[in-house]
């Protein structure tokens, strides 16, 4: 937990980016659905744009962190922390994993075990997690439409939301490493003053 305390600012930034993109993705998706009478291709396109934009924000945050930390390490002001970016992204993803776990438990109780009351619990949790990760809703909705049976659709939904944090984690690790190596994929940035603070 000492890692979380020492690097809570970075973890908070990663999480706040998700919250911001959730609001952005939800507004954008709802606007497209209403204006196009639920055109699936446009909804998917908007969802992909929202996801890529979200991952770009994560990339920038982690790249800057990697670039700052390598300067501190070389100057002897910071020890190199193994799996730094992986730990940060995992901590930032804890709410996603927690909601996905609750969704999966409610699915098991509602469908394989047939507890009727948990179908309502599953539905409520599905709405909550969809609102919490709204940038994925358009894409996940299109995937779920391929499964007509409710039980199968519910299982696939659990899998999708369990894996939804994986792109952010992968991008965080790559971006942090690129920042350490001073490698750019979005063009060369001008050096910032105080970047080694």
N, C-alpha and C positions, 0 to 999 in steps of 0.2 A: 504493500500500500504506500510505501515511501515514494515510489515512482509516481503514483497518482498525485500525491501531495506536491511533489517538486515540479511536476509538469502539468498541473491542472489547467494552467492558462492555455496551453496548446490543445489539450483534450477538449476544453470548453469551446475553443475556436472551431475544431472539427465538428463538434456536436451542433453548434450554432449554425454552421453552414448547412447542415442537414435540415434544421428547423426552417431556415430561410428558404431553402430550395423546396421544402415540403409545401410551404405557403405559395411560392411561385408556381410549382408544378400543379397544385390543386386548382389555382385560379386559371392557369393556362389550359389545363385539360377540360375543366368545366366549360370554359368559353368556347373551345373547339367543338365539344360534344353538342352544346346548345346551338351553335351557329351552323353546324353542318349536319344536323339531325343524326348524330352519332356515326359519322363516317369513320369506319375502323382504320383505314389506311392513314388518314390525317391524324387520328388520335394516337396511333403508334408513332408516327413521325414526330409529333409534339412530345411524346413520352421519351423518345430517344434523344431529342434535343435537350430536354430537361435533365436527363441522366448524364449526358456528355457535359453539359454546363456545370452540373453539380460536381462531377469528377474533376473538371478543370479547376474549380475552386479548391478542392481538396489537394490537387497537384500543386497549386501555387503555394498554399499554406505549408505543405510538407517540404517542398523544394527550398523555400526560404529558411525553414528550420534546419534543414540539412546543411545549407550554406553557412548559416550562423554558427552551428555547433562545431563544424570542422575547424573553423577559425579559432574557437575557444579551446578545442582539443589541442591544436598545434601550438597555441600560445601557453598551454599548460594550465589554463583556467577551468578546465572541465575534463573529467575522465570520460573516455569513450564508453558508451553504454551499449552492450550487446542487444540486438533486436529492438533498438530504440523506437523506430517507426512502427514496427509490428505491435509493440506494447501500447503505443499511443492510439493507434487505430482500433485495437481491440477494446481498450477502455472506452473510447468514444462510441463503440458499437454495442456496449452492454445493454442499453435500453431496447435496441432492436432485437438482440438475442433473447432478452427476457420476454418481450411480447411474443416473439416467435415460439418460444418454449410454452408459454401459456396457450397460444393458439393450437399447438400440437397436442397438448394434454387435453384440451377441450374437444379436439377432433377425435382422439382416441375414446374418450368417454361418450361422445355423441354418436359415433358411427360403429366402430368395431364392437364396443360394449353396449351400444343401443340405449343409453340413458337419454331419454327424450328431452329432459330439461336442459341438457348441455348443448343441444342444437341451437337454442337461443343464446347461450353463453358464447358458443363458437361464432355465431353471426355478429354478436356485439363486439367481440374481440377482433373479428375480421375487419369490421368498420374502423375500429380504433387504429389498428396497425396500418390499414390502408391510408388513413388520414395522416398518420405519423411518417409514412414513406410515400407520399402522394406522387412523387416524380416517377415512381414505378407503376402506378395504377393503370395507365393506358396500355403499356406493354404487357403487364401481367393479365389484364382483362382479356386481351386478344388471345393469349396463351390458354387461359382458362376456358374460353369459348370452344376450344377444340375438344373439351371433355364434357359430354352432355350429362353424365351421371353426377348427381350432387356429391355423393361420397367420394368419387374419384377427383372431382373438381376441388373438393375441400382438402384432400390429401396433397394434391399438386400445389395448391395455394400455400399450405404449410411449408412445403419444400422450397418454393420460390422465396417466401419471406425469410426462411432460415438462411438462404444463400444470398439474400439481397445486400448484405454488408460486405460480401466477398470482393466485389469490384473496388469499393472504397479502400479496403485493406491492401489489395494488390497495388493500386495506384499510390497509396501512401508510402509503401515500401520502395517502389520504383522511384518516386519523386524525391524522397529523402536521399536515396543513393545518388541520384543525378545532382542534387544540390551539393552533396559532399564532394562530388567529382567536378562540379562547376560545368555540367553539361546542360545544354538548353534544347528544348524541342519547340518552344513557342517564340523563338527569336532571342537574340542577345539582349539582356536587360542592363540598363545603366546601373552601376553599383550604388547602393543606398548608403547615405551617411549614417553612421551608428549601427551598421549591420552586424558588427562584431560585439555589440553590447550583450 
